[in-house]
Amino acid sequence: MVCRCGSENQKEFPAEIMIHFSGLPNVNKPAVLIFPKIEVCLDCGVTQFTIPGVELGKLKGGQSSAA
């Protein structure tokens, strides 16, 4: 895969990402925890990852990982 900067110098890393719902009405909602593999461009730092289906559904529905 070629990065938008034109570099092919990329590497995949395991990651742990906590996604928080924004805004005051969501302040009490626990965040959604995901463990994607991220693709990092080692030249410009652009990073890409895919959110797994179950967690994506929680984000669409406004649910937390505790729900």
Rosetta blueprint (number, residue, H / E / L):
1 M L
2 V L
3 C L
4 R L
5 C L
6 G L
7 S L
8 E L
9 N L
10 Q E
11 K E
12 E E
13 F E
14 P E
15 A L
16 E L
17 I E
18 M E
19 I E
20 H L
21 F L
22 S L
23 G L
24 L H
25 P H
26 N H
27 V L
28 N L
29 K L
30 P L
31 A L
32 V E
33 L E
34 I E
35 F L
36 P L
37 K E
38 I E
39 E E
40 V E
41 C E
42 L L
43 D L
44 C L
45 G L
46 V L
47 T E
48 Q E
49 F L
50 T L
51 I L
52 P L
53 G H
54 V H
55 E H
56 L H
57 G H
58 K H
59 L H
60 K H
61 G H
62 G L
63 Q L
64 S L
65 S L
66 A L
67 A L
